[in-house]
Amino acid sequence: MAHEAAKKRKLSGIARMERNWGIAFAMPAVLGFFLFVLGPVVASFFFSLTDWNIGGQMNFTGFGNYREMFTEDKLFSKSLFVTLYYSLGSIPLSFLAAFIIALLLNQKVKGLSVFRTIYYMPVLVPSIANSMLWLWLYNPDFGLFNSLLNGIGLPGSQWIYDETMAVPSLILMSTWGVGNAMVIFLAGLQGVPGHLYEAVEVDGGGALRKFWHVTLPSMTPTIFFNVVMGTIGTLQVFDQAYVMTNGGPNNATLFYIYYLYRTAFSESEMGYAAALAWVLFLIILALTALVFRSSKFWVYYEGEGR
């Protein structure tokens, strides 16, 4: 009995040591979360209730910034409209391109790894470099797109320099960086059970029936994931407006994050910028929750028996 009690004390000592080491190794991450994530989030909400300008006095205004935003600030509604317009155009087009490329790359052809690398390479290029490249492509005087149009006898376009064409041009540009979504779609396609395709063949179904009754339902969890991530990403688009258009022409590309950045660092209105950030957080939260709620009507998980 005494031997068993001593053994338990020894084991409890080892468990205590493992617990202490676990806490010690986890502490930097926990401290980092509180100092660099949770702390700034709480501070930003407090700042959103003030009229704090950089270098100026901080005065508590309650929800004054939010009232001004929804009643007086026309640029707020403009930036919100531009961002939603871009998102509604970019998400379907980018996902369609990524899905088609993934379907092509899922075939058994020679040199497949080379094609996969080529289609993924634009993701590895820094966004600033991508923007500079597309600035040249969209140049109305010597850009590649207008040169191609003129070569076949069609008139060129002003692209991002035209108020009506600026956002559609950036939507077209978004298809350049579909590599991440493409890789996720490709992984989902490779996970589709082969016996389901064989069952369709036994029933006399062709490629279209395989796609509609097997591929598409099996891919709905992957599509759901990409929709959530794409929604969050497109609502935070910034680099294109910052590098290529400066929000112009005539605020046609005044994306929400760019307006927030300009308010905070160009106009030094940190309190108002914090309020803008919290409104964007609530919008993303609401849209993400809506996608999650809708998923039960169209997302199929294998084994659920639907």
N, C-alpha and C positions, 0 to 999 in steps of 0.2 A: 504493500500500500504506500509506504514511504517512497519507494522507488518510482511508482506511478505519479505521485504528487510532485516529486522533483522533476520528472519528465514533462509534466504539464506546465510547471513554472518555466522550464527551459523553452518550451515551445511558445509560451506566451511572451517570453522575452524576445524571441526571434520575430514573432508577429509584430511586437511593438517596434522593433528596429526597422522592419520592412515598412510599417506604417509611417514612421518618422522620415525615412528616406523618401518615401513616396510623396509626402507633404513637401519635403525640401525641394524635390525636383519639380513639383507642380507649382510651387510658390511663384517663380518668375512669370509663368504664364498667367496666373491669377492676378498678381500685382499689375502686370502689363494690361490686362483687361480692365481693371478698375481705373488705372491711371490714364490709359490712352484710348479707351473705348467708352466705358460707362461714365467716367468723369467728364469728358468733353460733351457727351450727349446731355447730361444733366445741366452742365454749364450753358450749353447752347439754348436750352429751353428757358433758362433764367434770362439770358441775353435777349431772347426774343420778346421778353416782356419789358424791355427798356428801349431807350432811344440812343444807345451808346454809339458814339462815333470814335474812331481811332484817334487818340490824343485829346479827346474831349471828356466832358463830365457825363457820368452815367446817371440817368433819371428813370425811375420806374414809371412805366406808362400802362401797365396792365396789358389788355388785349388791343391796345391802340394800333400796333403795327398790323395786326390781323384785320381790323376794321378798315384801315387805310388800303390794305391790299385788295380787299373785295369790293370796295366802294369807290376808290379814287384812282388806283394805280392801273392805267390802261396797258402799261408794258407787262404787268403780271398776267393779265388775260391774254395778251398777244403771245407771250412766251409759252404759256400753257397750251394755247391753240397750236402753235408751231410744233411743239414737242409731241403732242398727240397726233398731229398730222403726219409727222415723220414716223412715229411708232406704228401707226396704222398702215403705212405704206411699206416700211422697212421689214417688219416682222413677217408678213406673208411672203413677200418677194424673196427675202433671204432664206427663209425656211424651205420654200419651194425649190430654190436653187440648190441648197444644201442636200435636200432629200433626193433630188434627181441625180446629183453627183454621187451621193452615197449608193444609190441603186446601180449606177454604172460601175462604180468601183467594187461592188460586191460580186461582179461577174468574174469568171475564171478565164482571164486573158493573160497574154504574155506581157511582162513589164508592168504588172499591176502596182508593185511597190513604188516604182518610179512615178506613176501617175498620182498615187496617194500623196507622195512627198510634194509634188508640184502643186497640187490643190491646197495643201496645208501650208505651204511656205509663206503666203501673204500674212498669215497670223503671226509669224515670227518677226516680220518687219515692224519696227516701231511705228506707232500711229502717226507721229509727226512726219516721218519719212513717207508714209502712205499718203498723207495729206499733200505734201509737196509734189509727189508724183501726180496725183489727180489734179492739182493746180495746173500742171503742164498739159495734161490730157484735156482739160476744160478751157484752156486758153482760147479766146475767140479769134485770135490772129494767127497763131502758129500751132495750136493744139492738135493732137492726133485725131480727135473725134471730128472736128470741123474739116480737117484735111481729107478724111475718109468721105465725109458727106459731100464735099466739093468735088472729090474725085469721081463720084457717081452722079454728079449733076444736081445734087440737092443743096438747098441753102443751109448755111451754118447756123449755129445757135449761140446765144450769149451765155448759156448754161448757168453757172452760179452767179453771174453778173446781171442776170435778169430776175426781177422780183418774182415773176410767176414760175420760173424754171429752177430757182435756187434749191428749194426743198426737194422736188423730184430728182434733181441732179444728185443731191446727197443721198437720196434713197437708192438710186442706181449705184452709187459708190459703195453702199453698204453690202452689196452682193460680193464685193472683193474680199471681204473678211469672213466668209462663211465656213472657214476651216474647222473651227471648234464644233459648231453644230453638225457639220458633215461627219466628223470623227465619231460623235455621239450617235448619230443616225446609223453610221456604218456598224458600230458595235451592236446596236439594237438589231439590225438586219441579220448579223451573223449569229444572233441568239434566237432567231425564229426556228422552232423545231422543224426538222426536215420531214418528219412523218406526216405533218399536216399538209405539206405540198403533195406528198405521195397519195394521201387520201383524196385530194382534189383530182389528181390524175386518174385515179381509179374510177371516180365518178364521171370522167370524161371532160373535166374542166381544163380550160386553156390558161394562158398567161394572165389574161385579164381577171378571170375568176380567182386565180391564185393571189393576185395582188389585192383584190377587193375583199375576199373572204379570209385570207390568211395573213398576208403581209401587213395590211393597214390596221386590222384589229390588234395584231401582235405588237405593232409599233406605237400604239396609243400611249403607253407609259413614257416612252422616249420622247414622243411629241409633246406630252404634257410637261416634262422636265424642260425641254427647250423653250416652250412657250413661256414658262415662268421666268427662266433666266433671261430670255430675250426681252420680255416686258421690262424687267428691272434694268437691263442694260440700255435699251433704247431711250428710256425715260431719263437717263443720266448722260446722254450724248453731250460731248463738250469739245473735243479736239477739233472737229471739222469747223465749227463756228469760230473757234479761237484762232486757228491757223489760216483758214481759207477765206473766210468772209467777214470776220469781226462782227457777226450778227447781221450784216447787211445782205443785199441792198434794202434800205428802208425797213430795217428790222425784220426782213423776210426770213432770216435764219436765226432769230433771237431765241435760241433754245433755253430752256428753263435754267439749266445748270450754268450756262454762260451768263445769263442775266443775274443769277445769284452771285457768280464770281465777280461780275462787273460792279454789282451793288456793294459787295464787301471790300474789294481791293482797289477799285477805281474811284468809287464814291465814298469809301471808308464808313459806310453805314452798316456796322456790324450787327446791331440789334435787328434792323430790318432784314438783313441777309439771313440771320438765324431764324427769323419767322418764316422766310421763304423756304429754308431747309426743312423746317418741321411740316410745312404744308406738303412739300414733295414727299416726305416720309409717309404721311398719312395717305396720300394718293397712291403711292406704290403699295402700301399695306392693304388698301381697299381693293385695288385691282388684283393683287396676288390672292387675297382671300376669295375674290369672285371666281378666279380661275380654279382654285381648290374646290370651291363649292360646286362648280359646274362639272368637275372631273368625274363625279359619280354617274353622270349621264352619258359620258362618251369614252372614258378610259377603261380598258379591259385588262384585267390581271389574270394570268393563267392560273387555273385552279379555283377560280371563284364560281365557276359553274354558270356564268351568264350565257 
